[in-house]
Amino acid sequence: MVEAGSSESLESLYRKFVMLKLIEGLPPDVLGVEATGKVTHDDYRKVLIPAAEAMMAKGPVRMLYVAGPDFSAYELEALWDDAAFGLTHWRQFTRIAVVAENAWLRAAVAMFCPFFPSQIRLFKISELGAAKAWIAGQDKLDA
């Protein structure tokens, strides 16, 4: 709880407990999400799924997923949410850029790439600018 006179705002408290944050400043058909800490079921239900479904109602979506340096893991239920959502909507993603240093996450993405009809590309954190350019279609890296 925030006490009267506290310098900590409700927004900063919210950011401490929500591990999926939307990335602003991207083209209108690009869903940008940054994961930090341990991603939870509530993060999927309250942030990612509503944002993705709102965008998908307008047409195909490109996604920029950044597992930031503070990202540590997913709750088991969050992994289930990710799999269920991905299987339900896999044809609605035209491009997916995953930005991560985490070896197990990069290996999992690489393992599932052949099963998705969309273009998927892995980038390192130091390549975030290139990932944003690729997801926006402003690059020469088309596969």
ROSETOR-834462 format. One line per field, with one value per residue (C-alpha): y negated, z negated, x negated; residue in three letters. Coordinates in steps of 0.25 Angstrom, whole numbers, plus 5000, padded with zeros to 4 digits. Layout:
# residues N
c2	(Y ...)
c3	(Z ...)
c1	(X ...)
rest	(ALA ...)
# end
This chain:
# residues 143
c2	(5000 4986 4977 4962 4954 4966 4963 4976 4975 4985 4986 4990 5000 5006 5007 5015 5026 5027 5034 5032 5018 5013 5006 4993 4985 4997 4998 5000 5015 5018 5023 5020 5027 5027 5038 5036 5044 5056 5055 5060 5065 5051 5044 5052 5051 5036 5031 5039 5047 5034 5026 5037 5040 5025 5024 5037 5032 5022 5032 5040 5036 5035 5037 5032 5040 5035 5044 5033 5035 5036 5047 5060 5070 5073 5078 5092 5086 5075 5085 5092 5079 5076 5090 5089 5075 5078 5090 5083 5071 5076 5072 5058 5055 5051 5048 5050 5044 5050 5042 5050 5055 5066 5079 5088 5078 5076 5091 5093 5082 5089 5102 5098 5089 5099 5102 5087 5082 5068 5062 5064 5058 5058 5046 5043 5031 5023 5025 5019 5007 5018 5026 5013 5010 5025 5026 5012 5017 5007 5016 5025 5038 5044 5059)
c3	(5000 5003 4991 4992 4995 5001 5013 5019 5029 5032 5046 5040 5031 5043 5051 5039 5040 5054 5062 5076 5081 5094 5103 5108 5121 5131 5143 5141 5145 5136 5122 5114 5100 5090 5080 5067 5054 5053 5063 5057 5061 5057 5067 5078 5075 5071 5081 5093 5097 5096 5104 5115 5116 5118 5129 5136 5137 5147 5155 5155 5144 5144 5130 5123 5111 5102 5090 5083 5075 5063 5068 5060 5063 5066 5056 5060 5062 5071 5080 5081 5085 5095 5102 5102 5107 5118 5123 5124 5131 5138 5152 5148 5145 5158 5152 5138 5133 5120 5113 5102 5096 5088 5094 5091 5097 5109 5111 5109 5119 5129 5127 5130 5141 5152 5147 5149 5163 5159 5160 5146 5144 5131 5127 5115 5106 5113 5126 5121 5131 5142 5137 5137 5151 5155 5149 5155 5169 5170 5172 5182 5174 5180 5180)
c1	(5000 4995 4995 4999 4987 4980 4971 4974 4986 4996 4990 4977 4983 4991 4978 4971 4982 4985 4974 4980 4980 4985 4974 4979 4974 4976 4984 4999 4999 4987 4989 4977 4975 4964 4963 4955 4954 4963 4975 4988 5001 5007 4997 5003 5017 5016 5006 5002 5015 5024 5014 5012 5026 5030 5019 5023 5037 5032 5023 5010 5000 4985 4979 4966 4964 4952 4947 4940 4927 4935 4944 4943 4954 4968 4978 4983 4997 4991 4984 4998 5004 4993 4995 5010 5010 5000 5007 5020 5015 5002 5007 5010 4995 4988 4974 4968 4955 4950 4939 4933 4919 4925 4920 4931 4941 4933 4933 4948 4951 4941 4947 4961 4958 4960 4975 4980 4984 4979 4965 4958 4944 4935 4927 4918 4921 4910 4917 4931 4930 4928 4940 4949 4945 4947 4961 4965 4960 4950 4938 4931 4932 4944 4943)
rest	(MET VAL GLU ALA GLY SER SER GLU SER LEU GLU SER LEU TYR ARG LYS PHE VAL MET LEU LYS LEU ILE GLU GLY LEU PRO PRO ASP VAL LEU GLY VAL GLU ALA THR GLY LYS VAL THR HIS ASP ASP TYR ARG LYS VAL LEU ILE PRO ALA ALA GLU ALA MET MET ALA LYS GLY PRO VAL ARG MET LEU TYR VAL ALA GLY PRO ASP PHE SER ALA TYR GLU LEU GLU ALA LEU TRP ASP ASP ALA ALA PHE GLY LEU THR HIS TRP ARG GLN PHE THR ARG ILE ALA VAL VAL ALA GLU ASN ALA TRP LEU ARG ALA ALA VAL ALA MET PHE CYS PRO PHE PHE PRO SER GLN ILE ARG LEU PHE LYS ILE SER GLU LEU GLY ALA ALA LYS ALA TRP ILE ALA GLY GLN ASP LYS LEU ASP ALA)
# end
